[in-house]
């Protein structure tokens, strides 16, 4: 078990705690400048942005919203908070909980294709100890699309929807996966501790000391595990994929992972015989396991967005400019990165084949049946991607 940071011996009469926090932030530089796979300045520049995103993402769940007696749903990842390769289709929300409390989640369920809440033991900041306890993959919905969920150690007799909590401190991960970004609606839910008394107790020095230690643990422990997960992509040769689990990911998803390489004058033709599954997507990301800007570029496709050919054949092209192919994945000037394909409880786990070709030869090598788009159709699709984000609560 990794040791936890503790500042109990440090006093606020000197800036010792602040200096320890600054030291933890400074040590993040090793993720970029000591990574032997980072060999060019564009990737280093992306790395700099990645480090700021780690800090920005760690602060709310450690320093601001860590009290399980007064939880609120917090957006964990977004278009500008990127780590752990968030799915372009998913709205991730998080809240702290404790097994001594009874909580109620209620509100409009929305219309997301998949709605899943997990209770987890321990804290995300200490990711190696953050383990699945229970799942609620579906919730019964009442009149006016209203949903009501009880969270507790023991199930109440009158609870229609119930999620079991672990003993002691824990957390919730609430995932909504959207297929049709232009029509589906995000849930509007509130979580309350039914035994909470207001106002909360005043914030103490001990609270801030404990939260600062959690922040430092996130920067050292969670980021190290992310880096280890990135390395699993490189077990496959470039432009191939292999299935591998993610212990802290969604248990219902199987992940195909691998690196890609595509020079500015090249293209990659990706082909796959799709399985039977309720949900699938393919997505390209950075070396730092960030999703590339899916709200501004078509860097991902799911089973609703993709044009699937007869017989369940999915064919896509990765390139740096628009080839006029419907299933285009925009590399956006980045000659290398990571590919992830996700299947939700699929009957099989087929891996795509990936073939590198010269960009100038692409049209001649693609079958005539490959779905195509005009420039006007592409602009419409890209505008709809960008405009859907605020409506789905994912800015």
N, C-alpha and C positions, 0 to 999 in steps of 0.2 A: 504494500500500500504506500502511495506517495505521501510524504510528510506534508502536513498543512502549515501554511504560514501563520504565525502568531505574533501579534504586536503587544501582548499583555504586559511585557516587561518594559515597553517604551512609554515615555510620558509626553504630554503635549507641551511641556515647558520648553522643549527644544524641537526643532523640525525633523526629528529622527524618523517619524513615521512617513512624513512627506518624502524624505530622502530615500526611504526604502521603496516607496511607490514609484518614484522617478527612476530608481535603479531597475525595477522590474520592467518599466516601459523601455528603458535603454537596452536591456538585454534582448528585446525583440529583434534587434538588428541582425542577430545571427540567422534568423529565418530567411533573410534575403542575402546578406553579404557573406555568409558562410555556407550557403547552399551550393554545392558543386554543379548543380544543374542550371543555376542562374548564371548565364555567361554573356548577356548583352544588356545594354543600358535601357532598352524598352522594357524588358522584364524586371530590371531593378526599379525602374520608375513605377511600374505596376505594384511592385513589392512595397514601395514606400506608401502608396495609397492603401494597400492591404493592411499595413501596420496601423494606420490611423483608423481604419474600419474596425480592426480588432479592439482597439481602445474604446472607440465610440460604442461598439456593441456590448462590451463588457460593463461599462459604467452603469447603465440602467438596471441590469439584473443583479448587480452587487451593491452599488452605492445608493441606489434610489428606491428600488421596489422589492426589497428582499424580506419584508415583514410578512410572514404567512398569516398573521392575525387580521391583516387588512389588505388582502390581495386585490390586484387589478390585472386584467389581461393586458399584456404588453406585446407589441409587435416585435418579434425576436429578430427577424431578418426582413430585408426590403431591397428595393432597387439600389440603395446606396449603403446598406449594411450587409456586406457579403463575406461569408466564411462558411466552410462546410458544404460547399456547392448546393445552395438551396435550389429546389426545383422551380423552374420558371412558372409552373402552374400552381404553386402552393402558397397560401397565406398562413404563415407560422405565428402562433401566439403562445405566450408563456405566462405562468403565474406561480408564485410560491405557495405551498400548502404545508400543513402539519397534521399528522394523524390524530392529534387530540381534538381537532376541530371538526365541525360539520359544515359543509359548504353547499350552496345552491347556485347553479348556473341556470339562467333563464333568459328568454328573449326570442327573437325571430330566428329561426333555424337557417334562413337563406335558402339558396338553391344550388350550392356547390355540388359537383358530381360526387365527391367523397367528403365525409365529415367524420373525423376521428379524434378522440381525446385519449391521451395516455396519462396515467399517473406513474411517476418515476421516484425512485429512492434517491436520497441525497441531493446534491446540488450540481448544476451544470458547470459551475466554475471548477469543480473537481471531477472532470469528465470521466476519469477512470473508474469512479465509484457510482456514476450516474446510470442506474440500471432500471429496466422496465419492471413495473409492478403489476399493472392491470391496464386493459384497453376497453374503450367503449367505441366500437367501430360504426355503430348505427344507433340512432336515438329515435324513439317513437315521438311523432309530432302530433300536437293537438290542433284544435280550431285556430284559424288565422295563422297557420304555420308556426305556432308557438311551441317551444321546447322547454322542458323543465328537467334538470338533472340534479340528483343528490350525490354528494361525494362524502364518504365517511368510512370508518373502519368496518362497521357492521351495517348491513342493509336494513333500512327502515321498512316496515311492513307495507306502507302505502306508497313506496317509491316505484314509479313506472320505469324511469331511467336511473340507473345507479352505477357509480364508478367507485371501486374500492380504493382506499388510500393506504399507503404504507404506514408502518409505525414510525413516529418521529418525523424529522424534517423531510420534505419531498417537494416535487414540482410537477406541474402539469404542462404538457405540450398539446396544443389544440391545432390540428391541421385541417385546412379546407383546400381541397384540390379542385381546380376549375378546369373544365374541358373547353367550353365555349366562352371565351373571355368576354364576348360582346353581349351576351344575354344573361348569364348566370349572375346571381346576387350573393354578396357576402352576408354571413350571419351577423346579427347585432345582439351580442350576448353580454350579460353582466354576471360577475361572480361575487358572492358575498359570503362572509363567515357568519353563520346564523347566531353565533354566540358572542359576536363582537360588541363591545361597549364603546361609545363615542363620547368625547374625543379620545384618540389613542393616547397612551402614555407619552410623555415628552421624550424626545430623542436624547440619548445619553452619550457620553464619551465612549462607553463600552460598545454601544451600537456602532458608532462610526469606526472604532478600532477593529471590530469584527468584520464589518463590511469592507474596509480597506484591505484586510487580509484575504478576503474572498476575491477581491479585484486582482490582487497580485497572483493568487492561485490560478485564476482564469488565464492570465497572461503567460504563466509558466506551464501549467498542466494541460489545459484545453488546447492551447496552440501546439504543444508537442504532439498530442494525439492527432490533431488535424494534419500535421506534417507527416506523421507515420501513415495516415490514410492516403495522402497524396502519393507516397512512395509505392503503395500497392498498385497504382495505375501503371507504373513503369515495369512491373513484372511481365507485362505483355510487350512484345516488340511494337515499334511505332506502326500506327495504322492497323492495329488489330485490337480486339477486345477480349476480356475474360470476365467471368462472373466471380464476384467476391463479395462477402458480406461487409456491412458497416454496423458494428455493435451498437452504436448510439443512434443509428438511423431508424426509419420506420420499419417495424418488423414485417409488415405486409408487403414490402417492396423488395424485389430482387434487382441487383445493380450489375449491369455490364459496364466494365471500366477499361480504359486504355488511353495512351497518348496519341496525338496526331501530329503530323508534320506536313505542311503544305506551303511551298514557296509562292511568291507573288505571281509567278507564271505557271502555276500548277493548279490542279483541282483534284478533289477526292470524290470518287463515286461510291456511295454507301448503299448497299442493297440488303434486304432482309425479308425472309418469309415470316410474317408476324404470327405470334401465338394467339390462342384464345384468351382474352384478358379483358377485364372491365376498364383498364387504364394502361396506357403506355406513353412514354415520351422519349425523345432523344435530345441531347443538349450538349453544347460545347462550352468549355470554361477555360479559365486561365490556369497557369502552373500553380497558382496559390489557392486553387480549388474555389475560385469565385465564379459565379455565373456571369458570363459576359452580358452586356447591356441588353437583356431580352425585351425591355420596354421600348427600346429605340431601334433595335436590329432584330432580324429573324435569326436568332442564335439557338432557338429551340423549336420543336414541333411536337405536338401530341396527337393522339388518335382522332381528335376532332378536326384539328387544323390541317393535318397532312392529307395529301391526295394519295390514296392507296389504290393500286392497280388491281386488275382482275386476278383472282387467286390469292389475294392477301399479300401481294408483293409491295413493299415500301422501298422506294428508290429516292435518294437524296444526293445533293451535290454540296460539298464544302468548297468554297472559293472566296476570293477577296473582292470580287465584283459580281454584280447580279448576272447570272447566266441565262435569265429568263425561264428558269426551271421553277415550277411551283414549290417543290420541296428543297429550297435553297437554305443552307446554313451559312451564315455570313461570318467568315473568319476575320473580317475587319482589319486587315493589315497585320495580324499576328500570325507569324509563320509556324507556330507550334502552340499546343495547348492540350487539354484533356477532353475526352468524349465520355459521356455517361448515357446509357440507355436504361430506362426503368420499366419493369413489368410489375403490375399489381396482381399477385396471386395467379400467375399465368399457368396454363397447363403444360407448357414447355418453356425452355429458356434458349431460344435461337439467338445466335450472335450474328450481327451483320458482317458481310464481307466488305472490305474497303480497298479500293483500287486507285492508285495514284496515276494521273495522266497529265499531259501537257494541257494547259488551259486552251490553247489554240486548237486542240484536237477534240475537245469535249463534245461538241455538237455531233461530230461524226461518229463518236463512240457510244452515244446514248441511243437506246431503242426509240423508234418512232412513237411508241405508245407513251413515252415519258410525259407527264402532264407539264404544261408550260403556262406562263403568265405574260401579259403585256406589261409595259412600264406603268401604265395607268392602274392596272389591277394591283401591282406591287405597292404603289403608293397608297392605295386604299387600305390594303392589309396592314401596312406599317403604321398608318395613322390610327387605325382601330386598335392596334397593340398599345400604342402610346396612350390613347384616350381611355382605354379600359382600366388602367392602373388606379387612378383616383376612385373610380366607381367601386372597384373591388377592395378598396382600403389598403392598397399595397404600395403606396408612394414612399 
